Amino acid sequence: MIALLLAAALPWVEMSGGPVLLRESGRAGLGTGPMVRVELGFPVAERLAAEAWLSGAMESAPLSAPGDRALLGAGVGGRALIADIGQLGMWVHVGAGWGAPAAGGGGTGPAGFGGLLLSFQPFVRRFSLGLEADAVAWHNAYGLAVLPFLRCAF
């Protein structure tokens, strides 16, 4: 527990990446592809943190509605520690920002995510590993993402 709190007291860079499933309104089927998110965060209180994030996803369109695309988003977010058991921590993680297509169709609009994050603090205090499950929204698309992550404190 002490190692988790010491690591949380330092600013960090976090990188996460994994699969995302998106359902676009007005389009049949689910788009799938990889998603990556990079975050720069800092502690606000003992159990709260704020962050800035940059995210990108490549979506393969469903077979019934061709039109692959790439999406970019950026914004601010926060996390709150809700459970702490030794070297494990469970966090609520949310973010809101703006998204735009990098390739393919679509328009610009609000982007965001929210979900639970399970982190493991190994023996090296500056690093943390974990898994995050999020509901994600990009303009007129919404879906789910599962993102393993690595966090490194400064």
Long-range contacts (C-beta under 8 A, 24 or more apart in sequence): 1-84, 1-86, 1-87, 3-87, 3-121, 3-123, 3-125, 4-84, 4-87, 4-89, 4-119, 4-121, 5-46, 6-125, 7-121, 7-125, 7-126, 7-127, 7-128, 7-153, 8-43, 8-46, 8-49, 8-81, 9-43, 10-43, 10-126, 10-153, 10-154, 11-40, 11-41, 11-42, 11-43, 11-153, 11-154, 12-39, 12-40, 12-41, 12-42, 12-128, 12-151, 12-152, 12-153, 12-154, 13-38, 13-39, 13-40, 13-151, 13-152, 13-154, 14-38, 14-39, 14-41, 14-51, 14-149, 14-150, 14-151, 14-152, 15-39, 15-149, 15-150, 16-132, 16-147, 16-148, 16-149, 16-150, 17-147, 17-148, 17-149, 18-145, 18-146, 18-147, 18-148, 19-145, 19-146, 20-57, 20-59, 20-136, 20-143, 20-144, 20-145, 21-143, 21-144, 21-145, 22-57, 22-59, 22-136, 22-138, 22-141, 22-142, 22-143, 23-141, 23-142, 23-143, 24-140, 24-141, 25-140, 25-141, 26-140, 27-61, 27-62, 27-65, 28-62, 28-64, 28-65, 29-61, 29-62, 29-63, 29-64, 29-65, 30-62, 30-143, 31-59, 31-60, 31-61, 31-62, 31-141, 31-143, 32-59, 32-60, 33-57, 33-58, 33-59, 33-60, 34-58, 35-136, 35-145, 35-147, 37-147, 39-77, 41-79, 44-78, 47-80, 47-81, 48-78, 48-79, 48-80, 48-81, 49-78, 49-79, 49-80, 50-76, 50-77, 50-78, 51-76, 51-77, 51-78, 51-79, 51-95, 52-76, 52-77, 53-77, 53-95, 53-97, 55-99, 55-111, 55-113, 56-102, 57-138, 59-104, 59-141, 67-104, 67-105, 68-103, 68-104, 69-101, 69-102, 69-103, 69-104, 69-105, 69-106, 70-101, 70-102, 70-103, 70-104, 71-99, 71-100, 71-101, 71-102, 71-106, 71-111, 71-138, 72-99, 72-100, 72-101, 72-102, 73-97, 73-98, 73-99, 73-100, 73-111, 73-138, 74-98, 74-111, 75-111, 75-112, 77-113, 79-117, 87-120, 87-121, 87-122, 88-118, 88-119, 88-120, 88-121, 89-118, 89-119, 89-121, 90-116, 90-117, 90-118, 90-119, 91-116, 91-117, 91-118, 91-119, 92-116, 92-117, 93-117, 93-132, 93-134, 99-138, 99-139, 106-139, 106-140, 106-141, 107-139, 107-140, 108-139, 109-138, 109-139, 109-140, 110-137, 110-139, 111-136, 111-137, 111-138, 111-139, 112-136, 112-137, 113-137, 113-145, 115-145, 117-149, 119-151, 125-153, 126-152, 126-153, 126-154, 127-151, 127-152, 127-153, 128-153
